Amino acid sequence: MRILVLGAGKMGSFFLDLLSFEHETAVYEKNPERLRFTFNTLRFTTMEEIEEFKPELVINAVTVKYTLTAFEEVIPHLPTDCIISDIASVKTGLKDFYAGCGRRYVSTHPMFGPTFANLNQLSHENAIIINEGDYMGRIFFKDLYQRLGLSIYEYSFEEHDKTVAYSLSIPFVSTFVFAAVMKHQDAPGTTFKRHLNIAKGVLSEDDYLLQEILFNPYTSEQVEHIRTELKDLLGIIERKDEQGMTAYLTKIRGNLKENI
């Protein structure tokens, strides 16, 4: 299959490395410097090259801020039967775009990123495939993700957004609060250093991505849960309520066991 990847960033390069030995691959990237480290794939910087390549599948791996813009730019230069796809962690606007573009499409979300995940060992990671897209496109990504050892879940766009609001907004907001109140430590403990490394990783993400995750319409409800729990915990601390603290620790340890 002829596969075109849009964007030679970390995830775009990951998919190229993954696919280039079994398929005829090409990458379109506006920043030529990013193409220096790509290999075993064609490197495009113009729409004319894309037209000549005639891709059968396009994987949009650009920064989430430009996902729709990249589609709008490239679609006029694609064959009519070409499947377009995205791997965006934020699906805002994509359902309506796909419905109106008149193209076969598939939307997936590898629930891992290069910041924390070991891209060479993904057997403990997850992926979501939107069940509203093209059947053959979904089969392609399902097979690809199965070969990586990923656990695969098929959700609607709405179910995906609800999942992301829970799985990303809660750790992101918790990290933001930690970073907002932290101060320099001459002799930080192990737990502090681990949280600090997580905070550095999260805050190295693109500002627009962080913003869109938190602006997800389902995020505010999750953040409200954090506020409620903080209020309860603060009350226990202020009262020095030993029984209340024991009950609270028992509750949260139970939550952890359910997610192991």
Sequence and secondary structure as in RCSB ss.txt:
>XXXX:A:sequence
MRILVLGAGKMGSFFLDLLSFEHETAVYEKNPERLRFTFNTLRFTTMEEIEEFKPELVINAVTVKYTLTAFEEVI
PHLPTDCIISDIASVKTGLKDFYAGCGRRYVSTHPMFGPTFANLNQLSHENAIIINEGDYMGRIFFKDLYQRLGL
SIYEYSFEEHDKTVAYSLSIPFVSTFVFAAVMKHQDAPGTTFKRHLNIAKGVLSEDDYLLQEILFNPYTSEQVEH
IRTELKDLLGIIERKDEQGMTAYLTKIRGNLKENI
>XXXX:A:secstr
 EEEEE  SHHHHHHHHHHTTTSEEEEE S GGGGGG  SSEEE SHHHHHHH  SEEEE S GGGHHHHHHHHG
GGS TT EEEE  S  TTHHHHHHHH   EEEEEES  TTTS TT  TT EEEEETTS HHHHHHHHHHHHHTT 
EEEEE HHHHHHHHHHHTHHHHHHHHHHHHH    SS  HHHHHHHHHHHHHHTS HHHHHHHHTSTTHHHHHHH
HHHHHHHHHHHHHHT HHHHHHHHHHHHHHHHHT 
